[in-house]
Amino acid sequence: MASRFWDDLARDMRDPVFAREYLIESIRIATIDTVINTLDEARISAGMSKAALARAIGAEPATVRRLFSSSGANPTLGTLAEVAAALGLRVALEPMPDAQRQAVAGALLADARGSGDPRSGHGEGASAAA
C-alpha cells in the first residue's frame, strides 16, 4: 500500500505546478513544526506550564494548548514572537545550506522569472480570451 502512495507521488511530481505547491507546503510545514517544537522544548526546560505561558502573553490558555498540540497549527509570526519573548528567545531567520538553497530557492525563483503564477494560467504568454 505504501508503495502505491510513493508511485502516485512520483507521478504527480512530474507536474511542475504540483511539484511547486508540494515544495512550498513541505517547507511551510517543516518550518512551523521546527519553530513550535523549539518553543515547546524551551517552555518545558523553563518549567513553565502552558497556562502560565498563556498568562505571560495575555492569551487564553486554550490558544497556547492548541499551539503546542494541534497538528495543523498555523500561528501568526506575531504570536510566535510573543511566545518566544516570554521564553527569553527571539524568532530569527537563517540561511539554508547552499545545496538546499539552490534547490529550493532556484525552483521557486524560476517560476517568478517565468510566465507568472503557474496556478493562474494568466502569465505573460496566456491568451486574453482564455
ZICOR-V572890 format. One record per residue. N is the residue number from 1. RES is the residue in three letters. SS is DSSP state (hx for helix, st for strand, lp for the rest). D_FIRST is the distance of its C-alpha to the first C-alpha in Angstrom with 2 decimals. Layout:
BEGIN
n | res | ss | d_first
N | RES | SS | D_FIRST
N | RES | SS | D_FIRST
END
This chain:
BEGIN
n | res | ss | d_first
1 | MET | lp | 0.00
2 | ALA | hx | 3.81
3 | SER | hx | 5.36
4 | ARG | hx | 5.36
5 | PHE | hx | 6.85
6 | TRP | hx | 9.17
7 | ASP | hx | 10.07
8 | ASP | hx | 11.00
9 | LEU | hx | 12.83
10 | ALA | hx | 14.62
11 | ARG | hx | 15.75
12 | ASP | hx | 16.91
13 | MET | lp | 18.74
14 | ARG | lp | 20.95
15 | ASP | lp | 22.55
16 | PRO | hx | 25.30
17 | VAL | hx | 25.59
18 | PHE | hx | 21.93
19 | ALA | hx | 22.11
20 | ARG | hx | 25.33
21 | GLU | hx | 24.15
22 | TYR | hx | 21.02
23 | LEU | hx | 23.46
24 | ILE | hx | 25.94
25 | GLU | hx | 23.60
26 | SER | hx | 22.11
27 | ILE | hx | 25.70
28 | ARG | hx | 26.88
29 | ILE | hx | 24.34
30 | ALA | hx | 24.90
31 | THR | hx | 28.65
32 | ILE | hx | 28.94
33 | ASP | hx | 26.90
34 | THR | hx | 29.13
35 | VAL | hx | 32.31
36 | ILE | hx | 31.51
37 | ASN | hx | 30.44
38 | THR | hx | 33.63
39 | LEU | hx | 35.75
40 | ASP | hx | 34.35
41 | GLU | hx | 35.00
42 | ALA | hx | 38.51
43 | ARG | hx | 39.07
44 | ILE | hx | 38.15
45 | SER | hx | 40.31
46 | ALA | lp | 43.16
47 | GLY | lp | 42.88
48 | MET | lp | 42.66
49 | SER | lp | 41.06
50 | LYS | hx | 39.10
51 | ALA | hx | 42.04
52 | ALA | hx | 44.54
53 | LEU | hx | 42.62
54 | ALA | hx | 42.58
55 | ARG | hx | 46.34
56 | ALA | hx | 46.87
57 | ILE | hx | 45.38
58 | GLY | lp | 46.75
59 | ALA | lp | 43.44
60 | GLU | lp | 42.28
61 | PRO | hx | 40.51
62 | ALA | hx | 37.55
63 | THR | hx | 37.16
64 | VAL | hx | 36.83
65 | ARG | hx | 34.54
66 | ARG | hx | 32.15
67 | LEU | hx | 32.46
68 | PHE | hx | 31.29
69 | SER | hx | 28.78
70 | SER | lp | 27.08
71 | SER | lp | 23.73
72 | GLY | lp | 24.88
73 | ALA | lp | 28.38
74 | ASN | lp | 30.15
75 | PRO | lp | 33.69
76 | THR | lp | 36.59
77 | LEU | hx | 38.09
78 | GLY | hx | 41.22
79 | THR | hx | 39.51
80 | LEU | hx | 37.95
81 | ALA | hx | 41.40
82 | GLU | hx | 43.11
83 | VAL | hx | 40.77
84 | ALA | hx | 41.10
85 | ALA | hx | 44.89
86 | ALA | hx | 45.14
87 | LEU | lp | 43.41
88 | GLY | lp | 45.71
89 | LEU | lp | 43.18
90 | ARG | lp | 42.83
91 | VAL | lp | 40.00
92 | ALA | lp | 40.35
93 | LEU | lp | 38.62
94 | GLU | lp | 38.03
95 | PRO | lp | 37.37
96 | MET | lp | 34.03
97 | PRO | lp | 34.21
98 | ASP | hx | 35.43
99 | ALA | hx | 32.30
100 | GLN | hx | 30.19
101 | ARG | hx | 33.06
102 | GLN | hx | 33.37
103 | ALA | hx | 29.70
104 | VAL | hx | 29.37
105 | ALA | hx | 32.90
106 | GLY | hx | 33.24
107 | ALA | hx | 30.30
108 | LEU | hx | 31.59
109 | LEU | hx | 35.20
110 | ALA | hx | 34.56
111 | ASP | hx | 33.67
112 | ALA | hx | 36.74
113 | ARG | hx | 38.94
114 | GLY | lp | 37.45
115 | SER | lp | 38.02
116 | GLY | lp | 37.27
117 | ASP | lp | 34.29
118 | PRO | lp | 31.56
119 | ARG | lp | 30.33
120 | SER | lp | 33.76
121 | GLY | lp | 34.64
122 | HIS | lp | 38.17
123 | GLY | lp | 38.68
124 | GLU | lp | 41.87
125 | GLY | lp | 40.94
126 | ALA | lp | 39.92
127 | SER | lp | 42.24
128 | ALA | lp | 44.38
129 | ALA | lp | 44.01
130 | ALA | lp | 40.21
END
